Amino acid sequence: MWRSRTNRDRKTVVCIACGDSVLRSAAREYDKEGNRWERHGKRFEHLCKECYRDLCHQPRGELEGLLVDIEEHGLSQTEFLTRYFDTVTERYESPEERER
Ligand SMILES: [Zn+2]
């Protein structure tokens, strides 16, 4: 006999990042092997939506502006990458990292 869907969907899982209990139906599966499609014999870990977003969708809003800032006509690829690296380091490095 089939259990009702609602019953199954009410199951909760624990987010591996923040430890919150979330409804299984609202959680995101996290496979540490990076292959969510091979399901055989695996137990998935779970992330809540918030943590999943932090993990997989780094903010990229500033990337375009940053590229425009460092772009300059005639810049070689190496120069461009060096600038890019320097700018990113300068802008996003946390204070602790800077002290090293
Ligand atoms: Zn979480």
py3Dmol code that shows the C-alpha trace and the ligand (Angstrom):
import py3Dmol

protein = """\
ATOM      1  CA  MET A   1       0.000   0.000   0.000  1.00  0.00           C
ATOM      2  CA  TRP A   2       1.229   3.467  -0.886  1.00  0.00           C
ATOM      3  CA  ARG A   3       1.906   5.874   1.905  1.00  0.00           C
ATOM      4  CA  SER A   4       0.654   9.296   1.107  1.00  0.00           C
ATOM      5  CA  ARG A   5       3.095  11.617  -0.592  1.00  0.00           C
ATOM      6  CA  THR A   6       2.668  14.236   2.073  1.00  0.00           C
ATOM      7  CA  ASN A   7       3.930  11.812   4.626  1.00  0.00           C
ATOM      8  CA  ARG A   8       7.141  11.255   2.705  1.00  0.00           C
ATOM      9  CA  ASP A   9       7.611  14.921   1.986  1.00  0.00           C
ATOM     10  CA  ARG A  10       7.404  15.790   5.659  1.00  0.00           C
ATOM     11  CA  LYS A  11      10.629  13.955   6.370  1.00  0.00           C
ATOM     12  CA  THR A  12      13.324  16.260   7.504  1.00  0.00           C
ATOM     13  CA  VAL A  13      17.020  16.151   6.870  1.00  0.00           C
ATOM     14  CA  VAL A  14      19.839  18.010   8.553  1.00  0.00           C
ATOM     15  CA  CYS A  15      21.799  20.571   6.605  1.00  0.00           C
ATOM     16  CA  ILE A  16      25.471  19.598   6.734  1.00  0.00           C
ATOM     17  CA  ALA A  17      26.572  23.210   6.668  1.00  0.00           C
ATOM     18  CA  CYS A  18      24.450  24.926   9.313  1.00  0.00           C
ATOM     19  CA  GLY A  19      22.858  21.975  11.119  1.00  0.00           C
ATOM     20  CA  ASP A  20      19.300  23.164  10.624  1.00  0.00           C
ATOM     21  CA  SER A  21      16.561  20.651  10.071  1.00  0.00           C
ATOM     22  CA  VAL A  22      14.903  21.222   6.769  1.00  0.00           C
ATOM     23  CA  LEU A  23      12.102  19.454   5.002  1.00  0.00           C
ATOM     24  CA  ARG A  24      13.552  16.887   2.726  1.00  0.00           C
ATOM     25  CA  SER A  25      11.466  18.250  -0.109  1.00  0.00           C
ATOM     26  CA  ALA A  26      12.973  21.698   0.436  1.00  0.00           C
ATOM     27  CA  ALA A  27      16.549  20.537   0.846  1.00  0.00           C
ATOM     28  CA  ARG A  28      19.196  20.207  -1.809  1.00  0.00           C
ATOM     29  CA  GLU A  29      21.092  17.000  -2.146  1.00  0.00           C
ATOM     30  CA  TYR A  30      24.795  17.287  -1.791  1.00  0.00           C
ATOM     31  CA  ASP A  31      27.037  14.557  -3.048  1.00  0.00           C
ATOM     32  CA  LYS A  32      30.586  14.962  -1.917  1.00  0.00           C
ATOM     33  CA  GLU A  33      31.713  12.976  -4.922  1.00  0.00           C
ATOM     34  CA  GLY A  34      30.144  15.598  -7.126  1.00  0.00           C
ATOM     35  CA  ASN A  35      27.980  13.167  -9.018  1.00  0.00           C
ATOM     36  CA  ARG A  36      24.331  13.479  -8.146  1.00  0.00           C
ATOM     37  CA  TRP A  37      23.245  11.298 -11.027  1.00  0.00           C
ATOM     38  CA  GLU A  38      24.904   8.127  -9.924  1.00  0.00           C
ATOM     39  CA  ARG A  39      22.609   7.199  -7.096  1.00  0.00           C
ATOM     40  CA  HIS A  40      23.294   3.552  -6.632  1.00  0.00           C
ATOM     41  CA  GLY A  41      24.290   2.613  -3.121  1.00  0.00           C
ATOM     42  CA  LYS A  42      24.784   6.159  -1.999  1.00  0.00           C
ATOM     43  CA  ARG A  43      23.539   8.184   0.876  1.00  0.00           C
ATOM     44  CA  PHE A  44      23.232  11.801   0.062  1.00  0.00           C
ATOM     45  CA  GLU A  45      23.970  14.591   2.419  1.00  0.00           C
ATOM     46  CA  HIS A  46      21.748  17.613   2.385  1.00  0.00           C
ATOM     47  CA  LEU A  47      22.011  21.344   2.364  1.00  0.00           C
ATOM     48  CA  CYS A  48      19.293  23.832   3.111  1.00  0.00           C
ATOM     49  CA  LYS A  49      18.530  26.298   0.358  1.00  0.00           C
ATOM     50  CA  GLU A  50      20.458  29.095   2.002  1.00  0.00           C
ATOM     51  CA  CYS A  51      23.672  27.126   2.305  1.00  0.00           C
ATOM     52  CA  TYR A  52      23.275  25.653  -1.135  1.00  0.00           C
ATOM     53  CA  ARG A  53      23.059  29.139  -2.531  1.00  0.00           C
ATOM     54  CA  ASP A  54      26.189  30.233  -0.659  1.00  0.00           C
ATOM     55  CA  LEU A  55      28.066  27.188  -1.807  1.00  0.00           C
ATOM     56  CA  CYS A  56      27.219  27.046  -5.447  1.00  0.00           C
ATOM     57  CA  HIS A  57      26.304  30.487  -6.516  1.00  0.00           C
ATOM     58  CA  GLN A  58      29.080  32.797  -5.570  1.00  0.00           C
ATOM     59  CA  PRO A  59      28.050  36.356  -6.171  1.00  0.00           C
ATOM     60  CA  ARG A  60      29.245  37.423  -9.573  1.00  0.00           C
ATOM     61  CA  GLY A  61      27.558  40.752  -9.690  1.00  0.00           C
ATOM     62  CA  GLU A  62      30.816  42.639  -9.472  1.00  0.00           C
ATOM     63  CA  LEU A  63      32.728  40.586 -11.969  1.00  0.00           C
ATOM     64  CA  GLU A  64      31.720  42.544 -14.997  1.00  0.00           C
ATOM     65  CA  GLY A  65      32.523  45.871 -13.385  1.00  0.00           C
ATOM     66  CA  LEU A  66      35.851  44.529 -12.293  1.00  0.00           C
ATOM     67  CA  LEU A  67      36.715  43.357 -15.785  1.00  0.00           C
ATOM     68  CA  VAL A  68      35.764  46.725 -17.222  1.00  0.00           C
ATOM     69  CA  ASP A  69      37.973  48.416 -14.632  1.00  0.00           C
ATOM     70  CA  ILE A  70      41.084  46.494 -15.541  1.00  0.00           C
ATOM     71  CA  GLU A  71      40.443  46.186 -19.254  1.00  0.00           C
ATOM     72  CA  GLU A  72      42.680  48.339 -21.346  1.00  0.00           C
ATOM     73  CA  HIS A  73      43.263  48.346 -25.047  1.00  0.00           C
ATOM     74  CA  GLY A  74      46.404  46.495 -26.067  1.00  0.00           C
ATOM     75  CA  LEU A  75      46.802  44.672 -22.788  1.00  0.00           C
ATOM     76  CA  SER A  76      48.370  41.268 -23.282  1.00  0.00           C
ATOM     77  CA  GLN A  77      46.649  38.259 -21.813  1.00  0.00           C
ATOM     78  CA  THR A  78      49.359  37.884 -19.211  1.00  0.00           C
ATOM     79  CA  GLU A  79      49.111  41.513 -18.181  1.00  0.00           C
ATOM     80  CA  PHE A  80      45.355  41.240 -18.057  1.00  0.00           C
ATOM     81  CA  LEU A  81      45.469  38.161 -15.869  1.00  0.00           C
ATOM     82  CA  THR A  82      48.057  39.711 -13.587  1.00  0.00           C
ATOM     83  CA  ARG A  83      45.877  42.759 -13.160  1.00  0.00           C
ATOM     84  CA  TYR A  84      42.843  40.618 -12.637  1.00  0.00           C
ATOM     85  CA  PHE A  85      44.570  38.608  -9.967  1.00  0.00           C
ATOM     86  CA  ASP A  86      45.939  41.697  -8.221  1.00  0.00           C
ATOM     87  CA  THR A  87      42.588  43.437  -8.281  1.00  0.00           C
ATOM     88  CA  VAL A  88      40.701  40.438  -6.979  1.00  0.00           C
ATOM     89  CA  THR A  89      43.269  39.902  -4.241  1.00  0.00           C
ATOM     90  CA  GLU A  90      43.123  43.540  -3.267  1.00  0.00           C
ATOM     91  CA  ARG A  91      39.325  43.721  -3.260  1.00  0.00           C
ATOM     92  CA  TYR A  92      38.316  40.405  -1.820  1.00  0.00           C
ATOM     93  CA  GLU A  93      41.119  39.240   0.375  1.00  0.00           C
ATOM     94  CA  SER A  94      40.046  39.014   3.969  1.00  0.00           C
ATOM     95  CA  PRO A  95      42.144  40.822   6.603  1.00  0.00           C
ATOM     96  CA  GLU A  96      43.435  37.537   8.040  1.00  0.00           C
ATOM     97  CA  GLU A  97      44.769  36.462   4.680  1.00  0.00           C
ATOM     98  CA  ARG A  98      46.539  39.748   4.233  1.00  0.00           C
ATOM     99  CA  GLU A  99      48.567  39.278   7.401  1.00  0.00           C
ATOM    100  CA  ARG A 100      50.170  36.103   6.191  1.00  0.00           C
TER     101      ARG A 100
END
"""
ligand_1 = """\
1
ZN
Zn 22.090 25.212 5.964
"""
view = py3Dmol.view(width=600, height=400)
view.addModel(protein, "pdb")
view.setStyle({"model": 0}, {"cartoon": {"style": "trace"}})
view.addModel(ligand_1, "xyz")
view.setStyle({"model": 1}, {"stick": {}})
view.zoomTo()
view.show()
